[in-house]
Structures are given as structure tokens and as C-alpha cells.
Amino acid sequence: MDIGENVALVNVTLDTFVPFLIKIGSNCIITHATILAHDAAPAVFGPRTRVGRVTIGDHVFIGAGAVILPGVTIGSRSVIGANTTVARDIPPNSLATGSPARVVGSVDDWLSKKELQGELIDWPGGIVPSDEAVAHARREIRAHFGLNE
């Protein structure tokens, strides 16, 4: 498996049968998702299996419950929403949701909207934050929502 730098994999299921077909770029967060580079469904009809490379670009977020199927490329600067099934390529700078996945907008537009709605806070810890950075972020979130320690 080819995994770039500064990648957070949180409770991710990775295809252990053909891991060498999976490439994950740098600066990605993948959480509670499944990445498959093979599909054994054809085996019930004969001695065959389906395989395909999975390529995930740089600066990609893949949400909880998402399933990435064989033969898929997810372009850089993309967000794959929770519980999304990706069966086809996703272009760069895309926000994709649903099952099957469909592009519902651009990451740039989504980030601008979230900024205007006041939903973004500074996250000093980066992709893989230290315990200190997480504690700081929690204090900032409590302050943002007017909650006491």
C-alpha cells in the first residue's frame, strides 16, 4: 500500500487481499470508512474476482461509513460525506455524498458557506493533532458555544 505523508486513518478497514492496489495521497483524513480494491462477488458464479486500483489524491477527507469500491479515483481536495458509496471517479475539488456517490458541489464553495455560517474554528493541531492541540481545540469549541468547562 502506498500512503503519503501526514495521513490520519481512524478505524479504517483497508483491503488486506490486494493492499498494493491502494494509493492514498498526503494530508488526508479517513475515518471509520472501508476501502476495497477487490470484489469477490463474481466468485459465487465461478473462480473469479474483480480487482481495481483505488487512488485517493492529496487533501482528501473521507467520512464515517463511506465505502470506496475497486477501480475508483478520488481527486485531490475532495470531501466524501458520511455513508457515501463511491463506485465511480470523483473529480478534484468535489463534495460528494449519497449512495451511489454524486458530486453535490465544490469543496471551495462548501468551505466558504461553512465560514459564513460561523461553523469553522481554528484547528492548530493539523491532520494528526497532539493531545495538547486536541485539548486546546475542545476549549475553543466550548467557548464558541458558550459552554462552561
Backbone as CSV, one residue per row, in Angstrom:
resi,resn,N_x,N_y,N_z,CA_x,CA_y,CA_z,C_x,C_y,C_z
1,MET,0.857,-1.170,0.000,0.000,0.000,0.000,0.901,1.229,0.000
2,ASP,0.471,2.236,-0.731,1.234,3.480,-0.832,0.454,4.563,-0.090
3,ILE,0.995,5.004,1.043,0.328,6.024,1.847,1.258,7.221,1.975
4,GLY,0.742,8.403,1.636,1.527,9.625,1.676,1.832,10.073,3.099
5,GLU,2.343,11.294,3.200,2.711,11.862,4.494,1.516,12.548,5.149
6,ASN,1.556,12.586,6.484,0.575,13.330,7.256,-0.853,12.835,6.990
7,VAL,-1.058,11.536,7.137,-2.351,10.897,6.883,-2.900,10.342,8.190
8,ALA,-4.156,10.645,8.481,-4.835,10.095,9.653,-5.825,9.035,9.189
9,LEU,-5.611,7.804,9.626,-6.520,6.692,9.357,-7.126,6.293,10.702
10,VAL,-8.414,6.579,10.875,-9.081,6.335,12.153,-10.122,5.236,11.963
11,ASN,-9.859,4.065,12.538,-10.777,2.922,12.437,-11.186,2.646,10.994
12,VAL,-10.213,2.566,10.112,-10.448,2.341,8.686,-10.238,0.862,8.370
13,THR,-11.102,0.304,7.542,-10.930,-1.055,7.040,-10.306,-0.964,5.658
14,LEU,-9.091,-1.479,5.539,-8.369,-1.460,4.268,-8.318,-2.870,3.699
15,ASP,-8.447,-2.983,2.398,-8.427,-4.272,1.714,-7.087,-4.967,1.977
16,THR,-7.129,-6.082,2.699,-5.893,-6.809,3.002,-5.565,-7.869,1.956
17,PHE,-6.477,-8.129,1.024,-6.224,-9.114,-0.023,-5.293,-8.551,-1.091
18,VAL,-5.538,-7.323,-1.522,-4.695,-6.679,-2.540,-4.354,-5.238,-2.112
19,PRO,-3.705,-5.069,-0.960,-3.421,-3.715,-0.470,-2.508,-2.927,-1.404
20,PHE,-1.716,-3.622,-2.204,-0.792,-2.966,-3.130,-1.516,-2.224,-4.256
21,LEU,-2.827,-2.385,-4.360,-3.606,-1.643,-5.364,-4.186,-0.342,-4.801
22,ILE,-3.873,-0.023,-3.540,-4.413,1.173,-2.899,-3.318,2.221,-2.762
23,LYS,-3.619,3.444,-3.194,-2.705,4.570,-3.028,-3.478,5.719,-2.380
24,ILE,-2.957,6.212,-1.259,-3.561,7.327,-0.534,-2.554,8.465,-0.534
25,GLY,-2.982,9.624,-0.991,-2.096,10.785,-1.059,-1.769,11.350,0.310
26,SER,-1.111,12.497,0.320,-0.713,13.166,1.559,-1.822,14.063,2.088
27,ASN,-1.749,14.332,3.391,-2.659,15.263,4.068,-4.122,14.849,3.947
28,CYS,-4.381,13.578,4.219,-5.746,13.038,4.152,-6.216,12.619,5.539
29,ILE,-7.532,12.682,5.722,-8.162,12.119,6.913,-9.225,11.143,6.416
30,ILE,-9.113,9.903,6.874,-10.102,8.875,6.530,-10.550,8.274,7.855
31,THR,-11.863,8.326,8.114,-12.352,7.914,9.417,-13.528,6.940,9.291
32,HIS,-13.390,5.782,9.930,-14.468,4.783,10.001,-15.008,4.429,8.611
33,ALA,-14.125,4.322,7.631,-14.521,4.022,6.254,-13.924,2.683,5.823
34,THR,-14.356,2.206,4.660,-13.853,0.967,4.085,-13.321,1.250,2.687
35,ILE,-12.110,0.761,2.404,-11.518,0.927,1.080,-11.249,-0.462,0.516
36,LEU,-11.913,-0.781,-0.593,-11.808,-2.102,-1.217,-11.162,-1.990,-2.598
37,ALA,-10.181,-2.855,-2.852,-9.561,-2.923,-4.173,-9.930,-4.227,-4.872
38,HIS,-10.762,-5.036,-4.232,-11.267,-6.245,-4.882,-12.728,-6.455,-4.492
39,ASP,-13.413,-7.223,-5.309,-14.822,-7.537,-5.105,-14.978,-9.025,-5.389
40,ALA,-15.250,-9.799,-4.370,-15.333,-11.254,-4.516,-16.688,-11.735,-5.023
41,ALA,-17.627,-10.844,-5.310,-18.955,-11.273,-5.759,-18.915,-12.226,-6.952
42,PRO,-18.053,-12.007,-7.957,-18.025,-12.951,-9.087,-17.635,-14.378,-8.686
43,ALA,-16.995,-14.559,-7.527,-16.544,-15.892,-7.108,-17.702,-16.844,-6.865
44,VAL,-18.890,-16.339,-6.556,-20.021,-17.245,-6.337,-20.532,-17.817,-7.653
45,PHE,-20.088,-17.286,-8.773,-20.513,-17.770,-10.098,-19.407,-18.516,-10.821
46,GLY,-18.236,-18.566,-10.249,-17.091,-19.238,-10.856,-15.816,-18.745,-10.202
47,PRO,-14.694,-19.312,-10.560,-13.432,-18.980,-9.894,-12.839,-17.649,-10.370
48,ARG,-13.526,-16.547,-10.057,-13.066,-15.229,-10.499,-13.298,-14.209,-9.399
49,THR,-12.560,-13.121,-9.468,-12.780,-11.988,-8.588,-12.516,-10.727,-9.391
50,ARG,-13.095,-9.639,-8.980,-12.906,-8.345,-9.647,-11.882,-7.550,-8.855
51,VAL,-10.933,-6.918,-9.547,-9.930,-6.096,-8.885,-9.817,-4.759,-9.602
52,GLY,-9.359,-3.748,-8.878,-9.141,-2.437,-9.479,-8.353,-1.541,-8.542
53,ARG,-7.519,-0.702,-9.111,-6.749,0.245,-8.303,-7.674,1.268,-7.650
54,VAL,-7.330,1.671,-6.439,-8.008,2.765,-5.748,-6.957,3.842,-5.511
55,THR,-7.229,5.023,-6.031,-6.302,6.141,-5.874,-7.035,7.290,-5.206
56,ILE,-6.488,7.731,-4.101,-7.046,8.855,-3.349,-6.015,9.969,-3.391
57,GLY,-6.420,11.134,-3.888,-5.494,12.253,-4.048,-5.086,12.880,-2.727
58,ASP,-4.369,13.988,-2.818,-3.931,14.740,-1.644,-5.080,15.582,-1.086
59,HIS,-5.035,15.838,0.212,-6.014,16.707,0.888,-7.444,16.210,0.679
60,VAL,-7.663,14.934,0.986,-8.988,14.324,0.857,-9.486,13.932,2.243
61,PHE,-10.770,14.191,2.489,-11.440,13.736,3.702,-12.487,12.715,3.294
62,ILE,-12.478,11.557,3.967,-13.486,10.522,3.724,-14.185,10.251,5.052
63,GLY,-15.513,10.485,5.086,-16.291,10.424,6.312,-16.677,9.025,6.747
64,ALA,-17.183,8.967,7.963,-17.561,7.711,8.610,-18.588,6.939,7.790
65,GLY,-18.352,5.643,7.664,-19.290,4.775,6.978,-19.162,4.764,5.469
66,ALA,-18.274,5.585,4.931,-18.094,5.602,3.470,-17.455,4.292,3.015
67,VAL,-17.815,3.876,1.806,-17.226,2.686,1.190,-16.671,3.103,-0.169
68,ILE,-15.388,2.842,-0.357,-14.722,3.141,-1.625,-14.530,1.812,-2.335
69,LEU,-15.089,1.680,-3.536,-15.071,0.414,-4.273,-13.894,0.346,-5.243
70,PRO,-13.579,-0.863,-5.739,-12.428,-1.042,-6.627,-12.515,-0.192,-7.902
71,GLY,-11.345,0.248,-8.365,-11.266,0.953,-9.638,-11.608,2.420,-9.569
72,VAL,-11.628,3.012,-8.371,-12.068,4.385,-8.183,-10.883,5.315,-7.949
73,THR,-10.964,6.517,-8.516,-10.020,7.593,-8.218,-10.802,8.737,-7.595
74,ILE,-10.318,9.208,-6.458,-10.900,10.376,-5.798,-9.885,11.499,-5.957
75,GLY,-10.285,12.559,-6.649,-9.383,13.666,-6.923,-8.984,14.428,-5.678
76,SER,-7.857,15.121,-5.771,-7.344,15.919,-4.657,-8.342,16.996,-4.242
77,ARG,-8.244,17.410,-2.974,-9.096,18.455,-2.389,-10.583,18.084,-2.471
78,SER,-10.881,16.849,-2.138,-12.271,16.399,-2.173,-12.723,15.969,-0.790
79,VAL,-14.041,16.018,-0.581,-14.679,15.546,0.646,-15.713,14.504,0.244
80,ILE,-15.609,13.339,0.865,-16.578,12.267,0.665,-17.394,12.184,1.952
81,GLY,-18.690,12.449,1.863,-19.546,12.514,3.042,-19.743,11.173,3.716
82,ALA,-20.232,11.228,4.935,-20.512,10.025,5.711,-21.511,9.135,4.973
83,ASN,-21.301,7.836,5.078,-22.169,6.814,4.485,-22.303,6.916,2.964
84,THR,-21.292,7.450,2.326,-21.290,7.563,0.862,-20.643,6.322,0.259
85,THR,-21.221,5.804,-0.823,-20.651,4.679,-1.553,-20.068,5.208,-2.855
86,VAL,-18.749,5.129,-2.975,-18.065,5.666,-4.153,-17.773,4.518,-5.111
87,ALA,-18.526,4.482,-6.210,-18.376,3.430,-7.217,-17.795,3.969,-8.521
88,ARG,-17.701,5.300,-8.627,-17.154,5.948,-9.832,-16.193,7.041,-9.411
89,ASP,-15.358,7.465,-10.336,-14.377,8.506,-10.048,-15.034,9.801,-9.581
90,ILE,-14.348,10.483,-8.671,-14.774,11.779,-8.153,-13.724,12.800,-8.592
91,PRO,-14.127,13.863,-9.300,-13.150,14.858,-9.766,-12.544,15.641,-8.600
92,PRO,-11.396,16.276,-8.825,-10.794,17.117,-7.786,-11.752,18.231,-7.337
93,ASN,-11.546,18.708,-6.096,-12.294,19.824,-5.525,-13.804,19.553,-5.469
94,SER,-14.163,18.289,-5.185,-15.577,17.909,-5.183,-16.049,17.530,-3.793
95,LEU,-17.293,17.892,-3.516,-18.017,17.422,-2.341,-18.993,16.371,-2.865
96,ALA,-18.827,15.119,-2.417,-19.658,14.024,-2.915,-20.378,13.352,-1.751
97,THR,-21.660,13.056,-1.960,-22.462,12.387,-0.935,-23.401,11.397,-1.610
98,GLY,-23.964,10.518,-0.794,-25.009,9.618,-1.277,-24.510,8.229,-1.612
99,SER,-25.483,7.386,-1.944,-25.195,6.008,-2.300,-26.074,5.613,-3.478
100,PRO,-25.547,5.643,-4.680,-24.145,5.877,-5.022,-23.775,7.356,-4.919
101,ALA,-22.475,7.601,-4.790,-21.976,8.970,-4.639,-22.319,9.819,-5.850
102,ARG,-22.649,11.065,-5.544,-22.768,12.037,-6.621,-22.187,13.349,-6.119
103,VAL,-21.591,14.083,-7.039,-20.983,15.361,-6.692,-22.102,16.371,-6.485
104,VAL,-22.104,17.007,-5.298,-23.156,17.969,-4.969,-22.628,19.400,-4.917
105,GLY,-21.350,19.573,-5.114,-20.768,20.910,-5.106,-19.261,20.846,-5.068
106,SER,-18.660,22.026,-4.933,-17.208,22.095,-4.839,-16.794,22.273,-3.380
107,VAL,-15.617,21.819,-3.063,-15.091,21.997,-1.715,-14.920,23.481,-1.415
108,ASP,-14.462,24.253,-2.402,-14.282,25.691,-2.195,-15.599,26.361,-1.795
109,ASP,-16.685,26.053,-2.486,-17.990,26.632,-2.149,-18.473,26.159,-0.777
110,TRP,-18.278,24.894,-0.475,-18.685,24.326,0.807,-17.946,25.007,1.952
111,LEU,-16.606,25.166,1.817,-15.830,25.835,2.865,-16.261,27.291,3.039
112,SER,-16.521,27.989,1.935,-16.983,29.382,2.021,-18.308,29.471,2.768
113,LYS,-19.222,28.557,2.465,-20.527,28.533,3.127,-20.368,28.279,4.620
114,LYS,-19.533,27.320,4.988,-19.331,26.996,6.404,-18.670,28.166,7.134
115,GLU,-17.773,28.876,6.460,-17.140,30.062,7.053,-18.184,31.141,7.322
116,LEU,-19.040,31.406,6.339,-20.089,32.417,6.503,-21.081,32.052,7.607
117,GLN,-21.333,30.770,7.785,-22.256,30.309,8.821,-21.604,30.252,10.197
118,GLY,-20.315,30.585,10.275,-19.611,30.585,11.551,-19.367,29.201,12.126
119,GLU,-19.302,28.196,11.257,-19.137,26.822,11.726,-17.684,26.362,11.759
120,LEU,-16.754,27.190,11.296,-15.346,26.793,11.274,-14.599,27.463,12.420
121,ILE,-13.742,26.698,13.076,-12.876,27.243,14.112,-11.438,26.892,13.746
122,ASP,-10.494,27.607,14.349,-9.093,27.287,14.116,-8.779,25.924,14.708
123,TRP,-7.988,25.152,14.010,-7.585,23.819,14.437,-6.066,23.770,14.370
124,PRO,-5.389,24.146,15.482,-3.945,24.295,15.461,-3.178,22.983,15.352
125,GLY,-3.866,21.854,15.491,-3.172,20.573,15.539,-2.844,19.955,14.205
126,GLY,-3.403,20.464,13.118,-3.154,19.846,11.815,-3.913,18.542,11.650
127,ILE,-3.481,17.743,10.702,-4.152,16.483,10.372,-4.102,15.499,11.542
128,VAL,-2.934,15.346,12.147,-2.759,14.414,13.263,-2.358,15.246,14.487
129,PRO,-3.351,15.754,15.227,-3.062,16.680,16.324,-2.494,15.986,17.564
130,SER,-1.715,16.732,18.317,-1.215,16.240,19.604,-2.349,16.289,20.632
131,ASP,-2.149,15.627,21.760,-3.138,15.677,22.842,-3.350,17.112,23.305
132,GLU,-2.273,17.889,23.354,-2.365,19.294,23.762,-3.220,20.094,22.773
133,ALA,-3.032,19.843,21.483,-3.815,20.554,20.464,-5.292,20.181,20.558
134,VAL,-5.584,18.916,20.822,-6.974,18.479,20.964,-7.607,19.161,22.181
135,ALA,-6.885,19.216,23.294,-7.408,19.880,24.494,-7.678,21.355,24.214
136,HIS,-6.759,22.007,23.508,-6.941,23.423,23.148,-8.190,23.591,22.266
137,ALA,-8.329,22.719,21.278,-9.482,22.804,20.375,-10.787,22.611,21.136
138,ARG,-10.804,21.693,22.081,-12.026,21.473,22.875,-12.381,22.713,23.689
139,ARG,-11.364,23.387,24.249,-11.630,24.632,24.983,-12.204,25.690,24.044
140,GLU,-11.641,25.790,22.838,-12.122,26.762,21.855,-13.566,26.458,21.445
141,ILE,-13.877,25.193,21.261,-15.242,24.802,20.878,-16.219,25.128,22.008
142,ARG,-15.833,24.837,23.252,-16.693,25.176,24.397,-16.946,26.671,24.437
143,ALA,-15.893,27.459,24.238,-16.023,28.930,24.247,-16.920,29.391,23.088
144,HIS,-16.745,28.787,21.944,-17.546,29.137,20.754,-19.035,28.963,21.020
145,PHE,-19.382,27.917,21.763,-20.789,27.618,22.045,-21.243,28.139,23.410
146,GLY,-20.347,28.874,24.101,-20.724,29.449,25.385,-20.932,28.423,26.474
147,LEU,-20.187,27.332,26.427,-20.299,26.270,27.428,-19.206,26.409,28.473
148,ASN,-19.513,26.087,29.709,-18.527,26.116,30.786,-17.655,24.887,30.720
149,GLU,-16.466,25.010,31.301,-15.534,23.859,31.353,-16.153,22.725,32.042
